[in-house]
Amino acid sequence: MEQDLLNFATQFGAAGLIAWMWLSERRHAATREAQLSEAHERLAQSRVALDSLLTVVADNTRALASLEATQRALLAAGAGRPREHAAPDERSAA
Protein backbone atom coordinates (compact mmCIF):
# COMPACT_ATOMS: atom_id res chain seq x y z
CA MET A 1 0.00 0.00 0.00
CA GLU A 2 2.79 2.44 0.91
CA GLN A 3 4.60 1.68 -2.34
CA ASP A 4 1.42 2.37 -4.33
CA LEU A 5 0.95 5.65 -2.49
CA LEU A 6 4.58 6.60 -3.11
CA ASN A 7 4.26 5.79 -6.84
CA PHE A 8 1.03 7.80 -7.01
CA ALA A 9 2.61 10.78 -5.22
CA THR A 10 5.68 10.81 -7.47
CA GLN A 11 3.59 10.44 -10.64
CA PHE A 12 1.03 13.16 -9.88
CA GLY A 13 2.83 15.28 -7.29
CA ALA A 14 1.41 16.97 -4.24
CA ALA A 15 -1.72 18.16 -6.06
CA GLY A 16 -2.51 14.60 -7.08
CA LEU A 17 -2.01 13.39 -3.51
CA ILE A 18 -4.32 16.11 -2.18
CA ALA A 19 -6.92 15.23 -4.82
CA TRP A 20 -6.67 11.55 -3.92
CA MET A 21 -7.06 12.34 -0.21
CA TRP A 22 -10.08 14.57 -0.95
CA LEU A 23 -11.71 11.85 -3.06
CA SER A 24 -11.06 9.28 -0.33
CA GLU A 25 -12.62 11.55 2.28
CA ARG A 26 -15.65 12.15 0.05
CA ARG A 27 -16.09 8.40 -0.51
CA HIS A 28 -15.97 7.73 3.23
CA ALA A 29 -18.33 10.64 3.92
CA ALA A 30 -20.82 9.22 1.41
CA THR A 31 -20.61 5.85 3.15
CA ARG A 32 -21.21 7.49 6.55
CA GLU A 33 -24.13 9.46 5.11
CA ALA A 34 -25.70 6.26 3.75
CA GLN A 35 -25.28 4.58 7.15
CA LEU A 36 -26.88 7.55 8.90
CA SER A 37 -29.77 7.54 6.45
CA GLU A 38 -30.37 3.82 7.03
CA ALA A 39 -30.24 4.30 10.80
CA HIS A 40 -32.68 7.20 10.57
CA GLU A 41 -35.07 5.12 8.47
CA ARG A 42 -34.92 2.25 10.99
CA LEU A 43 -35.63 4.67 13.83
CA ALA A 44 -38.60 6.13 11.95
CA GLN A 45 -40.00 2.64 11.37
CA SER A 46 -39.45 1.73 15.02
CA ARG A 47 -41.28 4.88 16.08
CA VAL A 48 -44.31 3.97 13.94
CA ALA A 49 -44.35 0.46 15.41
CA LEU A 50 -44.01 1.84 18.94
CA ASP A 51 -46.84 4.32 18.37
CA SER A 52 -49.05 1.48 17.15
CA LEU A 53 -48.15 -0.64 20.17
CA LEU A 54 -48.90 2.19 22.59
CA THR A 55 -52.26 2.78 20.91
CA VAL A 56 -53.15 -0.89 21.35
CA VAL A 57 -52.05 -0.85 25.00
CA ALA A 58 -54.14 2.28 25.67
CA ASP A 59 -57.18 0.73 23.98
CA ASN A 60 -56.77 -2.50 25.96
CA THR A 61 -56.40 -0.56 29.20
CA ARG A 62 -59.56 1.39 28.45
CA ALA A 63 -61.44 -1.84 27.65
CA LEU A 64 -60.26 -3.53 30.86
CA ALA A 65 -61.22 -0.51 32.95
CA SER A 66 -64.68 -0.53 31.37
CA LEU A 67 -65.03 -4.27 32.01
CA GLU A 68 -63.98 -3.83 35.63
CA ALA A 69 -66.48 -0.99 36.13
CA THR A 70 -69.25 -3.11 34.62
CA GLN A 71 -68.38 -6.09 36.82
CA ARG A 72 -68.31 -3.90 39.93
CA ALA A 73 -71.71 -2.43 39.01
CA LEU A 74 -73.15 -5.91 38.46
CA LEU A 75 -71.76 -7.13 41.77
CA ALA A 76 -73.12 -4.08 43.58
CA ALA A 77 -76.55 -4.52 41.99
CA GLY A 78 -76.65 -8.24 42.75
CA ALA A 79 -75.20 -8.11 46.27
CA GLY A 80 -78.60 -7.96 47.97
CA ARG A 81 -80.28 -10.61 45.84
CA PRO A 82 -80.07 -14.39 46.33
CA ARG A 83 -78.31 -16.26 43.60
CA GLU A 84 -80.83 -17.73 41.18
CA HIS A 85 -78.54 -20.28 39.58
CA ALA A 86 -77.11 -21.69 42.78
CA ALA A 87 -77.42 -25.37 43.59
CA PRO A 88 -80.29 -26.27 45.99
CA ASP A 89 -77.96 -26.89 48.99
CA GLU A 90 -76.26 -23.54 48.41
CA ARG A 91 -79.64 -21.71 48.51
CA SER A 92 -80.60 -23.31 51.81
CA ALA A 93 -77.18 -22.52 53.29
CA ALA A 94 -77.50 -18.87 52.34
N, CA, C and O atoms as a GROMACS GRO file, in nm:
protein
  376
    1MET      N    1   0.083  -0.119   0.000
    1MET     CA    2   0.000   0.000   0.000
    1MET      C    3   0.087   0.125   0.000
    1MET      O    4   0.060   0.219  -0.075
    2GLU      N    5   0.192   0.128   0.085
    2GLU     CA    6   0.279   0.244   0.091
    2GLU      C    7   0.352   0.265  -0.041
    2GLU      O    8   0.374   0.379  -0.083
    3GLN      N    9   0.390   0.156  -0.106
    3GLN     CA   10   0.460   0.168  -0.234
    3GLN      C   11   0.366   0.226  -0.340
    3GLN      O   12   0.407   0.309  -0.421
    4ASP      N   13   0.240   0.183  -0.338
    4ASP     CA   14   0.143   0.237  -0.433
    4ASP      C   15   0.122   0.386  -0.409
    4ASP      O   16   0.114   0.464  -0.504
    5LEU      N   17   0.114   0.425  -0.283
    5LEU     CA   18   0.096   0.565  -0.249
    5LEU      C   19   0.217   0.647  -0.291
    5LEU      O   20   0.202   0.758  -0.342
    6LEU      N   21   0.336   0.592  -0.271
    6LEU     CA   22   0.458   0.660  -0.312
    6LEU      C   23   0.463   0.675  -0.463
    6LEU      O   24   0.498   0.782  -0.513
    7ASN      N   25   0.429   0.570  -0.537
    7ASN     CA   26   0.426   0.579  -0.684
    7ASN      C   27   0.324   0.683  -0.729
    7ASN      O   28   0.351   0.760  -0.822
    8PHE      N   29   0.208   0.685  -0.665
    8PHE     CA   30   0.103   0.780  -0.701
    8PHE      C   31   0.151   0.923  -0.675
    8PHE      O   32   0.132   1.012  -0.758
    9ALA      N   33   0.214   0.944  -0.558
    9ALA     CA   34   0.261   1.078  -0.522
    9ALA      C   35   0.370   1.126  -0.617
    9ALA      O   36   0.371   1.243  -0.654
   10THR      N   37   0.461   1.039  -0.657
   10THR     CA   38   0.568   1.081  -0.747
   10THR      C   39   0.515   1.103  -0.888
   10THR      O   40   0.568   1.188  -0.960
   11GLN      N   41   0.414   1.029  -0.929
   11GLN     CA   42   0.360   1.044  -1.064
   11GLN      C   43   0.277   1.172  -1.077
   11GLN      O   44   0.289   1.243  -1.177
   12PHE      N   45   0.194   1.202  -0.978
   12PHE     CA   46   0.103   1.316  -0.988
   12PHE      C   47   0.142   1.434  -0.899
   12PHE      O   48   0.082   1.541  -0.912
   13GLY      N   49   0.237   1.418  -0.812
   13GLY     CA   50   0.283   1.528  -0.729
   13GLY      C   51   0.190   1.553  -0.610
   13GLY      O   52   0.099   1.475  -0.581
   14ALA      N   53   0.216   1.662  -0.544
   14ALA     CA   54   0.141   1.697  -0.424
   14ALA      C   55  -0.006   1.724  -0.457
   14ALA      O   56  -0.094   1.685  -0.380
   15ALA      N   57  -0.032   1.788  -0.569
   15ALA     CA   58  -0.172   1.816  -0.606
   15ALA      C   59  -0.249   1.686  -0.628
   15ALA      O   60  -0.365   1.676  -0.589
   16GLY      N   61  -0.186   1.589  -0.688
   16GLY     CA   62  -0.251   1.460  -0.708
   16GLY      C   63  -0.279   1.390  -0.576
   16GLY      O   64  -0.384   1.328  -0.559
   17LEU      N   65  -0.183   1.400  -0.483
   17LEU     CA   66  -0.201   1.339  -0.352
   17LEU      C   67  -0.316   1.406  -0.277
   17LEU      O   68  -0.398   1.339  -0.214
   18ILE      N   69  -0.322   1.539  -0.284
   18ILE     CA   70  -0.432   1.611  -0.218
   18ILE      C   71  -0.565   1.573  -0.281
   18ILE      O   72  -0.664   1.554  -0.210
   19ALA      N   73  -0.568   1.562  -0.413
   19ALA     CA   74  -0.692   1.523  -0.482
   19ALA      C   75  -0.734   1.382  -0.441
   19ALA      O   76  -0.852   1.355  -0.417
   20TRP      N   77  -0.636   1.292  -0.433
   20TRP     CA   78  -0.667   1.155  -0.392
   20TRP      C   79  -0.721   1.152  -0.249
   20TRP      O   80  -0.817   1.080  -0.220
   21MET      N   81  -0.660   1.229  -0.160
   21MET     CA   82  -0.706   1.234  -0.021
   21MET      C   83  -0.848   1.293  -0.014
   21MET      O   84  -0.931   1.245   0.062
   22TRP      N   85  -0.875   1.396  -0.095
   22TRP     CA   86  -1.008   1.457  -0.095
   22TRP      C   87  -1.112   1.357  -0.146
   22TRP      O   88  -1.220   1.344  -0.088
   23LEU      N   89  -1.078   1.285  -0.253
   23LEU     CA   90  -1.170   1.185  -0.306
   23LEU      C   91  -1.195   1.073  -0.205
   23LEU      O   92  -1.308   1.025  -0.190
   24SER      N   93  -1.090   1.032  -0.136
   24SER     CA   94  -1.106   0.928  -0.033
   24SER      C   95  -1.198   0.976   0.078
   24SER      O   96  -1.286   0.903   0.124
   25GLU      N   97  -1.178   1.100   0.122
   25GLU     CA   98  -1.262   1.155   0.228
   25GLU      C   99  -1.406   1.164   0.181
   25GLU      O  100  -1.497   1.133   0.258
   26ARG      N  101  -1.429   1.205   0.060
   26ARG     CA  102  -1.565   1.215   0.005
   26ARG      C  103  -1.631   1.077  -0.002
   26ARG      O  104  -1.749   1.063   0.030
   27ARG      N  105  -1.556   0.976  -0.042
   27ARG     CA  106  -1.609   0.840  -0.051
   27ARG      C  107  -1.650   0.791   0.088
   27ARG      O  108  -1.756   0.732   0.105
   28HIS      N  109  -1.565   0.815   0.186
   28HIS     CA  110  -1.597   0.773   0.323
   28HIS      C  111  -1.714   0.854   0.379
   28HIS      O  112  -1.797   0.800   0.452
   29ALA      N  113  -1.721   0.981   0.346
   29ALA     CA  114  -1.833   1.064   0.392
   29ALA      C  115  -1.964   1.015   0.331
   29ALA      O  116  -2.067   1.014   0.398
   30ALA      N  117  -1.961   0.975   0.205
   30ALA     CA  118  -2.082   0.922   0.140
   30ALA      C  119  -2.126   0.792   0.208
   30ALA      O  120  -2.245   0.768   0.226
   31THR      N  121  -2.029   0.709   0.244
   31THR     CA  122  -2.061   0.585   0.315
   31THR      C  123  -2.123   0.615   0.451
   31THR      O  124  -2.223   0.554   0.489
   32ARG      N  125  -2.065   0.710   0.524
   32ARG     CA  126  -2.121   0.749   0.655
   32ARG      C  127  -2.261   0.806   0.638
   32ARG      O  128  -2.350   0.777   0.718
   33GLU      N  129  -2.281   0.888   0.536
   33GLU     CA  130  -2.413   0.946   0.512
   33GLU      C  131  -2.517   0.837   0.482
   33GLU      O  132  -2.630   0.845   0.530
   34ALA      N  133  -2.479   0.737   0.404
   34ALA     CA  134  -2.570   0.626   0.375
   34ALA      C  135  -2.603   0.550   0.504
   34ALA      O  136  -2.718   0.512   0.525
   35GLN      N  137  -2.503   0.527   0.588
   35GLN     CA  138  -2.528   0.458   0.715
   35GLN      C  139  -2.621   0.538   0.804
   35GLN      O  140  -2.711   0.483   0.868
   36LEU      N  141  -2.600   0.670   0.810
   36LEU     CA  142  -2.688   0.755   0.890
   36LEU      C  143  -2.830   0.755   0.836
   36LEU      O  144  -2.926   0.754   0.913
   37SER      N  145  -2.843   0.758   0.705
   37SER     CA  146  -2.977   0.754   0.645
   37SER      C  147  -3.049   0.624   0.677
   37SER      O  148  -3.168   0.624   0.709
   38GLU      N  149  -2.977   0.512   0.669
   38GLU     CA  150  -3.037   0.382   0.703
   38GLU      C  151  -3.077   0.377   0.850
   38GLU      O  152  -3.185   0.328   0.883
   39ALA      N  153  -2.992   0.429   0.937
   39ALA     CA  154  -3.024   0.430   1.080
   39ALA      C  155  -3.145   0.518   1.107
   39ALA      O  156  -3.231   0.483   1.188
   40HIS      N  157  -3.152   0.631   1.039
   40HIS     CA  158  -3.268   0.720   1.057
   40HIS      C  159  -3.396   0.652   1.010
   40HIS      O  160  -3.499   0.664   1.075
   41GLU      N  161  -3.390   0.582   0.899
   41GLU     CA  162  -3.507   0.512   0.847
   41GLU      C  163  -3.552   0.403   0.945
   41GLU      O  164  -3.672   0.387   0.970
   42ARG      N  165  -3.457   0.328   1.001
   42ARG     CA  166  -3.492   0.225   1.099
   42ARG      C  167  -3.556   0.287   1.222
   42ARG      O  168  -3.653   0.232   1.276
   43LEU      N  169  -3.503   0.399   1.267
   43LEU     CA  170  -3.563   0.467   1.383
   43LEU      C  171  -3.704   0.515   1.352
   43LEU      O  172  -3.793   0.505   1.437
   44ALA      N  173  -3.726   0.567   1.232
   44ALA     CA  174  -3.860   0.613   1.195
   44ALA      C  175  -3.958   0.496   1.193
   44ALA      O  176  -4.071   0.509   1.239
   45GLN      N  177  -3.914   0.382   1.139
   45GLN     CA  178  -4.001   0.264   1.137
   45GLN      C  179  -4.028   0.213   1.278
   45GLN      O  180  -4.140   0.172   1.308
   46SER      N  181  -3.927   0.216   1.363
   46SER     CA  182  -3.946   0.173   1.502
   46SER      C  183  -4.044   0.264   1.574
   46SER      O  184  -4.124   0.218   1.655
   47ARG      N  185  -4.037   0.393   1.543
   47ARG     CA  186  -4.128   0.488   1.608
   47ARG      C  187  -4.273   0.460   1.568
   47ARG      O  188  -4.363   0.466   1.651
   48VAL      N  189  -4.295   0.429   1.440
   48VAL     CA  190  -4.431   0.397   1.394
   48VAL      C  191  -4.481   0.271   1.465
   48VAL      O  192  -4.595   0.267   1.510
   49ALA      N  193  -4.396   0.170   1.474
   49ALA     CA  194  -4.435   0.046   1.541
   49ALA      C  195  -4.462   0.072   1.689
   49ALA      O  196  -4.558   0.017   1.745
   50LEU      N  197  -4.381   0.153   1.753
   50LEU     CA  198  -4.401   0.184   1.894
   50LEU      C  199  -4.530   0.262   1.915
   50LEU      O  200  -4.604   0.235   2.010
   51ASP      N  201  -4.558   0.358   1.827
   51ASP     CA  202  -4.684   0.432   1.837
   51ASP      C  203  -4.804   0.339   1.824
   51ASP      O  204  -4.902   0.352   1.898
   52SER      N  205  -4.796   0.245   1.732
   52SER     CA  206  -4.905   0.148   1.715
   52SER      C  207  -4.921   0.063   1.840
   52SER      O  208  -5.033   0.039   1.886
   53LEU      N  209  -4.812   0.017   1.896
   53LEU     CA  210  -4.816  -0.064   2.017
   53LEU      C  211  -4.876   0.014   2.133
   53LEU      O  212  -4.959  -0.039   2.208
   54LEU      N  213  -4.836   0.138   2.149
   54LEU     CA  214  -4.890   0.219   2.258
   54LEU      C  215  -5.039   0.245   2.241
   54LEU      O  216  -5.112   0.251   2.339
   55THR      N  217  -5.083   0.261   2.117
   55THR     CA  218  -5.226   0.278   2.091
   55THR      C  219  -5.302   0.153   2.133
   55THR      O  220  -5.408   0.163   2.196
   56VAL      N  221  -5.250   0.037   2.098
   56VAL     CA  222  -5.315  -0.089   2.135
   56VAL      C  223  -5.319  -0.105   2.287
   56VAL      O  224  -5.421  -0.146   2.343
   57VAL      N  225  -5.209  -0.074   2.354
   57VAL     CA  226  -5.205  -0.085   2.500
   57VAL      C  227  -5.307   0.010   2.563
   57VAL      O  228  -5.377  -0.028   2.657
   58ALA      N  229  -5.316   0.132   2.513
   58ALA     CA  230  -5.414   0.228   2.567
   58ALA      C  231  -5.556   0.179   2.545
   58ALA      O  232  -5.640   0.189   2.634
   59ASP      N  233  -5.584   0.126   2.426
   59ASP     CA  234  -5.718   0.073   2.398
   59ASP      C  235  -5.751  -0.045   2.489
   59ASP      O  236  -5.862  -0.054   2.541
   60ASN      N  237  -5.655  -0.134   2.508
   60ASN     CA  238  -5.677  -0.250   2.596
   60ASN      C  239  -5.698  -0.205   2.740
   60ASN      O  240  -5.783  -0.261   2.811
   61THR      N  241  -5.623  -0.108   2.784
   61THR     CA  242  -5.640  -0.056   2.920
   61THR      C  243  -5.779   0.004   2.938
   61THR      O  244  -5.845  -0.020   3.039
   62ARG      N  245  -5.822   0.080   2.840
   62ARG     CA  246  -5.956   0.139   2.845
   62ARG      C  247  -6.063   0.030   2.850
   62ARG      O  248  -6.160   0.040   2.925
   63ALA      N  249  -6.046  -0.074   2.768
   63ALA     CA  250  -6.144  -0.184   2.765
   63ALA      C  251  -6.148  -0.258   2.899
   63ALA      O  252  -6.255  -0.291   2.949
   64LEU      N  253  -6.031  -0.284   2.957
   64LEU     CA  254  -6.026  -0.353   3.086
   64LEU      C  255  -6.086  -0.268   3.197
   64LEU      O  256  -6.154  -0.321   3.285
   65ALA      N  257  -6.063  -0.139   3.194
   65ALA     CA  258  -6.122  -0.051   3.295
   65ALA      C  259  -6.274  -0.050   3.282
   65ALA      O  260  -6.345  -0.050   3.383
   66SER      N  261  -6.323  -0.049   3.159
   66SER     CA  262  -6.468  -0.053   3.137
   66SER      C  263  -6.526  -0.185   3.186
   66SER      O  264  -6.632  -0.188   3.248
   67LEU      N  265  -6.457  -0.295   3.156
   67LEU     CA  266  -6.503  -0.427   3.201
   67LEU      C  267  -6.506  -0.434   3.354
   67LEU      O  268  -6.601  -0.485   3.412
   68GLU      N  269  -6.402  -0.382   3.417
   68GLU     CA  270  -6.398  -0.383   3.563
   68GLU      C  271  -6.513  -0.300   3.621
   68GLU      O  272  -6.577  -0.342   3.717
   69ALA      N  273  -6.539  -0.183   3.563
   69ALA     CA  274  -6.648  -0.099   3.613
   69ALA      C  275  -6.782  -0.169   3.597
   69ALA      O  276  -6.868  -0.162   3.685
   70THR      N  277  -6.801  -0.238   3.485
   70THR     CA  278  -6.925  -0.311   3.462
   70THR      C  279  -6.940  -0.425   3.562
   70THR      O  280  -7.047  -0.444   3.618
   71GLN      N  281  -6.833  -0.499   3.586
   71GLN     CA  282  -6.838  -0.609   3.682
   71GLN      C  283  -6.866  -0.558   3.823
   71GLN      O  284  -6.943  -0.619   3.897
   72ARG      N  285  -6.805  -0.446   3.860
   72ARG     CA  286  -6.831  -0.390   3.993
   72ARG      C  287  -6.977  -0.346   4.006
   72ARG      O  288  -7.040  -0.365   4.110
   73ALA      N  289  -7.031  -0.286   3.898
   73ALA     CA  290  -7.172  -0.243   3.901
   73ALA      C  291  -7.264  -0.364   3.912
   73ALA      O  292  -7.362  -0.360   3.986
   74LEU      N  293  -7.233  -0.470   3.838
   74LEU     CA  294  -7.315  -0.591   3.846
   74LEU      C  295  -7.308  -0.654   3.985
   74LEU      O  296  -7.409  -0.698   4.038
   75LEU      N  297  -7.190  -0.658   4.042
   75LEU     CA  298  -7.176  -0.713   4.177
   75LEU      C  299  -7.250  -0.627   4.279
   75LEU      O  300  -7.314  -0.680   4.370
   76ALA      N  301  -7.242  -0.497   4.264
   76ALA     CA  302  -7.312  -0.408   4.358
   76ALA      C  303  -7.462  -0.422   4.344
   76ALA      O  304  -7.534  -0.420   4.444
   77ALA      N  305  -7.511  -0.438   4.221
   77ALA     CA  306  -7.655  -0.452   4.199
   77ALA      C  307  -7.704  -0.588   4.247
   77ALA      O  308  -7.818  -0.599   4.292
   78GLY      N  309  -7.623  -0.689   4.238
   78GLY     CA  310  -7.665  -0.824   4.275
   78GLY      C  311  -7.628  -0.863   4.416
   78GLY      O  312  -7.655  -0.976   4.457
   79ALA      N  313  -7.566  -0.775   4.492
   79ALA     CA  314  -7.520  -0.811   4.627
   79ALA      C  315  -7.635  -0.840   4.722
   79ALA      O  316  -7.620  -0.924   4.811
   80GLY      N  317  -7.749  -0.774   4.707
   80GLY     CA  318  -7.860  -0.796   4.797
   80GLY      C  319  -7.955  -0.905   4.753
   80GLY      O  320  -8.047  -0.939   4.827
   81ARG      N  321  -7.937  -0.959   4.637
   81ARG     CA  322  -8.028  -1.061   4.584
   81ARG      C  323  -7.971  -1.201   4.604
   81ARG      O  324  -7.850  -1.219   4.599
   82PRO      N  325  -8.057  -1.300   4.627
   82PRO     CA  326  -8.007  -1.439   4.633
   82PRO      C  327  -7.968  -1.484   4.493
   82PRO      O  328  -8.021  -1.437   4.392
   83ARG      N  329  -7.875  -1.575   4.490
   83ARG     CA  330  -7.831  -1.626   4.360
   83ARG      C  331  -7.936  -1.718   4.304
   83ARG      O  332  -7.982  -1.811   4.372
   84GLU      N  333  -7.976  -1.694   4.181
   84GLU     CA  334  -8.083  -1.773   4.118
   84GLU      C  335  -8.031  -1.905   4.063
   84GLU      O  336  -8.105  -2.003   4.058
   85HIS      N  337  -7.907  -1.908   4.022
   85HIS     CA  338  -7.854  -2.027   3.958
   85HIS      C  339  -7.772  -2.113   4.054
   85HIS      O  340  -7.696  -2.200   4.010
   86ALA      N  341  -7.788  -2.091   4.181
   86ALA     CA  342  -7.711  -2.169   4.278
   86ALA      C  343  -7.773  -2.307   4.292
   86ALA      O  344  -7.892  -2.326   4.266
   87ALA      N  345  -7.693  -2.401   4.334
   87ALA     CA  346  -7.742  -2.537   4.359
   87ALA      C  347  -7.837  -2.533   4.478
   87ALA      O  348  -7.827  -2.442   4.561
   88PRO      N  349  -7.930  -2.629   4.491
   88PRO     CA  350  -8.029  -2.627   4.599
   88PRO      C  351  -7.966  -2.621   4.738
   88PRO      O  352  -8.019  -2.550   4.824
   89ASP      N  353  -7.852  -2.694   4.765
   89ASP     CA  354  -7.796  -2.690   4.899
   89ASP      C  355  -7.730  -2.554   4.926
   89ASP      O  356  -7.720  -2.513   5.042
   90GLU      N  357  -7.686  -2.485   4.821
   90GLU     CA  358  -7.626  -2.354   4.841
   90GLU      C  359  -7.733  -2.252   4.877
   90GLU      O  360  -7.707  -2.161   4.957
   91ARG      N  361  -7.855  -2.265   4.820
   91ARG     CA  362  -7.964  -2.171   4.851
   91ARG      C  363  -8.007  -2.186   4.996
   91ARG      O  364  -8.033  -2.086   5.064
   92SER      N  365  -8.015  -2.309   5.043
   92SER     CA  366  -8.060  -2.331   5.181
   92SER      C  367  -7.953  -2.286   5.280
   92SER      O  368  -7.985  -2.246   5.392
   93ALA      N  369  -7.826  -2.294   5.240
   93ALA     CA  370  -7.718  -2.252   5.329
   93ALA      C  371  -7.713  -2.101   5.338
   93ALA      O  372  -7.668  -2.046   5.439
   94ALA      N  373  -7.757  -2.033   5.235
   94ALA     CA  374  -7.750  -1.887   5.234
   94ALA      C  375  -7.856  -1.822   5.310
   94ALA      O  376  -7.860  -1.699   5.317
   0.00000   0.00000   0.00000
